Amino acid sequence: MAAETYGAWINGRPAAASELVPLAFAGFAHFTAMQVRGGKVRGFDLHLARLREASMALFRRALPDAEVEARLAAAIAAGPEDLSLTATVFSPKGEFTADSMEGELAVLVRTFAPSNGPKGPLRLAAVEYERPLAAIKHVGEIGKTLFLHEAKRQGFDDAAFYDRHERLSEATIWNLAFWDGEAVIWPKAPMLRGTTMGILQRQLQRSGIPQREEAVTLEKVRSFAGAAVMNSWTPGIAVTAIGPYALPEAGPFITLLHEAFGAEPLRDVG
């Protein structure tokens, strides 16, 4: 695939270098990430809701959904049928200034090669860490990469987070899910509720698969029949350890998650 088929767009038009330079160190922004397949996206309504709600939380205003969709559609139309895409909402007036409280918001869309994530299984280090503004997918989160690096140095593949109450919440760029042999268990703690997590929850409900939220401590991990991580790359990669506790690879659980995700229809954008 030719590299030139991917690029960056601001407000629906190709971005100039002069427009991108001020964004290099910009941290007051939020985004969503998705995989495009055949020019279509699963759970696009969840992406629009994420951007709208985060804009209201950070800027107290939001762009109309139709306008956001049109800006994403322009980038999708310019690339190959399969690609990765991020859409970032920011204020052109910058950060560290009250000026960003007013004025029109802008959308930066970037496209790059498609990804299905690592094969797994993954072993996760356990780190006490609470993401600031956990419910928002915001930019500039240095902690996630730092803890990934530290986990790798310790012989793990990535890191999972637990809070001051010893409840597991999420992993660096992943949501967590557990399996007790009959039901899917979602951790109950402040976290970013991912779009893939949202797709899985509604498809599992439609299929009649039991699921529930509950507080999951590190020690409780060893009682489960399996665990998985998920994000925009993939609906499920097996987790075989969190901190000192081992877990079965639970192939049927991973298959269940992939089948639930596959039941979500792909949708045209624009």
Protein Blocks (a to p, Z undefined) as FASTA:
>chain_A
ZZklgccdeehiacdfklmmmmmmgcbdcddddddeehiaehklmmmmmmmmmmmmmnop
acdfklmmmmmmmmmmmmcfbdcdddddddfkbghiaklmgccdddddddddddebjebj
adddddddddehklbccehilklmmmmmmmmmnopabdcdddfkopafbdfkbccdddeh
jaccdddddddddfklmmmmmmmmmnopacddddddfklmmmpgbdcdddfkbgbdcdfb
ehjbccdfklmlmmmmmmmmmmpccddeZZ
